[in-house]
Amino acid sequence: MSGKQGSLSTHKQLLSPVVGLTETLPKTDLEQIAVEAIRRHRQLRDEAEALEASYSAQPSKSVDTVGASRLAWVSAMIYMHAQQTLLSTVLDVLGYIPDVPDDEPGRQVISA
């Protein structure tokens, strides 16, 4: 582990390949990546929330499956949480959370 990587938060799951790819980037370039990752996280969150409402309204009647709607929600949540780990890693390397205008009124900016 490099000295810089060793100084990053140790209580979080960090993606070592992402750290390696980003730790030498100029802050302005890394900030662009972070902003894009924040926007992508918001999109995945919104998709998962929409799917949750869908499966809640139509519970599965089968004992063999949770149903297509809930399965789609679980899949969306997995992608969202995986992307959150990526985002957290990028923000740890960057050292701060950049300002990203909120796409929806009433939504708060995420924190890693």
C-alpha positions as a Markdown table, in Angstrom:
| # | Residue | x | y | z |
|---|---|---|---|---|
| 1 | Met | 0.0 | 0.0 | 0.0 |
| 2 | Ser | 1.4 | 3.4 | -1.0 |
| 3 | Gly | 1.8 | 6.2 | 1.6 |
| 4 | Lys | -1.1 | 8.2 | 0.1 |
| 5 | Gln | -3.4 | 5.2 | 0.0 |
| 6 | Gly | -2.4 | 4.5 | 3.7 |
| 7 | Ser | -3.6 | 7.9 | 4.7 |
| 8 | Leu | -7.1 | 7.3 | 3.3 |
| 9 | Ser | -10.0 | 6.3 | 5.5 |
| 10 | Thr | -9.5 | 2.7 | 6.7 |
| 11 | His | -13.1 | 2.1 | 7.9 |
| 12 | Lys | -14.5 | 2.3 | 4.5 |
| 13 | Gln | -14.4 | -0.2 | 1.7 |
| 14 | Leu | -12.1 | 1.3 | -0.9 |
| 15 | Leu | -11.6 | 0.1 | -4.4 |
| 16 | Ser | -7.8 | -0.1 | -4.8 |
| 17 | Pro | -7.8 | -0.1 | -8.6 |
| 18 | Val | -9.8 | 3.2 | -8.5 |
| 19 | Val | -7.4 | 4.7 | -6.0 |
| 20 | Gly | -4.5 | 3.7 | -8.3 |
| 21 | Leu | -6.1 | 5.2 | -11.3 |
| 22 | Thr | -7.1 | 8.5 | -9.7 |
| 23 | Glu | -4.6 | 9.4 | -6.9 |
| 24 | Thr | -2.2 | 11.1 | -9.3 |
| 25 | Leu | -4.9 | 13.0 | -11.3 |
| 26 | Pro | -5.0 | 16.8 | -11.0 |
| 27 | Lys | -7.8 | 17.8 | -8.5 |
| 28 | Thr | -9.8 | 19.5 | -11.3 |
| 29 | Asp | -9.9 | 16.3 | -13.3 |
| 30 | Leu | -10.7 | 14.2 | -10.3 |
| 31 | Glu | -13.4 | 16.6 | -9.3 |
| 32 | Gln | -15.1 | 16.1 | -12.7 |
| 33 | Ile | -15.0 | 12.4 | -12.1 |
| 34 | Ala | -16.5 | 12.9 | -8.6 |
| 35 | Val | -19.3 | 15.1 | -9.9 |
| 36 | Glu | -20.2 | 12.6 | -12.6 |
| 37 | Ala | -20.2 | 9.8 | -10.0 |
| 38 | Ile | -22.5 | 11.8 | -7.7 |
| 39 | Arg | -24.9 | 12.4 | -10.6 |
| 40 | Arg | -24.8 | 8.7 | -11.5 |
| 41 | His | -25.5 | 7.8 | -7.9 |
| 42 | Arg | -28.5 | 10.1 | -7.8 |
| 43 | Gln | -29.8 | 8.5 | -10.9 |
| 44 | Leu | -29.4 | 5.0 | -9.6 |
| 45 | Arg | -31.0 | 6.0 | -6.3 |
| 46 | Asp | -34.0 | 7.5 | -8.1 |
| 47 | Glu | -34.4 | 4.3 | -10.2 |
| 48 | Ala | -34.2 | 2.1 | -7.2 |
| 49 | Glu | -36.8 | 4.2 | -5.4 |
| 50 | Ala | -39.2 | 4.0 | -8.3 |
| 51 | Leu | -38.8 | 0.2 | -8.5 |
| 52 | Glu | -39.4 | -0.1 | -4.8 |
| 53 | Ala | -42.8 | 1.7 | -5.1 |
| 54 | Ser | -43.6 | -0.6 | -8.0 |
| 55 | Tyr | -42.9 | -3.9 | -6.1 |
| 56 | Ser | -44.6 | -2.6 | -3.0 |
| 57 | Ala | -47.8 | -2.0 | -4.9 |
| 58 | Gln | -47.7 | -5.5 | -6.5 |
| 59 | Pro | -46.6 | -8.1 | -4.0 |
| 60 | Ser | -45.7 | -11.5 | -5.4 |
| 61 | Lys | -48.3 | -14.2 | -5.1 |
| 62 | Ser | -45.8 | -17.0 | -5.5 |
| 63 | Val | -43.8 | -18.8 | -2.8 |
| 64 | Asp | -41.1 | -19.7 | -5.3 |
| 65 | Thr | -40.0 | -16.1 | -6.2 |
| 66 | Val | -40.2 | -12.6 | -4.8 |
| 67 | Gly | -41.6 | -11.6 | -8.2 |
| 68 | Ala | -40.1 | -9.7 | -11.1 |
| 69 | Ser | -40.8 | -6.3 | -9.6 |
| 70 | Arg | -39.0 | -7.0 | -6.3 |
| 71 | Leu | -36.2 | -8.8 | -8.1 |
| 72 | Ala | -35.7 | -5.7 | -10.3 |
| 73 | Trp | -35.6 | -3.5 | -7.2 |
| 74 | Val | -33.0 | -5.8 | -5.5 |
| 75 | Ser | -30.9 | -5.6 | -8.6 |
| 76 | Ala | -31.1 | -1.8 | -8.8 |
| 77 | Met | -30.1 | -1.6 | -5.1 |
| 78 | Ile | -27.1 | -3.8 | -5.7 |
| 79 | Tyr | -25.9 | -1.5 | -8.6 |
| 80 | Met | -26.6 | 1.6 | -6.5 |
| 81 | His | -24.6 | 0.3 | -3.5 |
| 82 | Ala | -21.7 | -0.9 | -5.7 |
| 83 | Gln | -21.6 | 2.5 | -7.3 |
| 84 | Gln | -21.7 | 4.1 | -3.8 |
| 85 | Thr | -18.5 | 2.3 | -3.0 |
| 86 | Leu | -16.9 | 3.7 | -6.2 |
| 87 | Leu | -18.2 | 7.2 | -5.3 |
| 88 | Ser | -16.9 | 6.9 | -1.7 |
| 89 | Thr | -13.5 | 5.9 | -3.0 |
| 90 | Val | -13.3 | 8.8 | -5.5 |
| 91 | Leu | -14.4 | 11.3 | -2.8 |
| 92 | Asp | -11.8 | 9.9 | -0.3 |
| 93 | Val | -9.0 | 10.4 | -2.9 |
| 94 | Leu | -10.4 | 13.9 | -3.8 |
| 95 | Gly | -10.6 | 14.8 | -0.1 |
| 96 | Tyr | -13.8 | 16.7 | -0.2 |
| 97 | Ile | -17.4 | 16.6 | -1.6 |
| 98 | Pro | -17.7 | 18.9 | -4.5 |
| 99 | Asp | -20.8 | 21.1 | -4.9 |
| 100 | Val | -23.2 | 19.5 | -7.3 |
| 101 | Pro | -26.5 | 21.3 | -8.0 |
| 102 | Asp | -29.4 | 19.3 | -6.9 |
| 103 | Asp | -31.4 | 17.9 | -9.8 |
| 104 | Glu | -34.6 | 17.9 | -7.8 |
| 105 | Pro | -35.9 | 20.4 | -5.3 |
| 106 | Gly | -36.1 | 18.9 | -1.8 |
| 107 | Arg | -33.2 | 16.4 | -2.3 |
| 108 | Gln | -30.1 | 16.7 | -0.3 |
| 109 | Val | -26.6 | 16.3 | -1.7 |
| 110 | Ile | -25.2 | 12.9 | -0.8 |
| 111 | Ser | -22.4 | 12.4 | 1.7 |
| 112 | Ala | -19.9 | 9.7 | 1.6 |
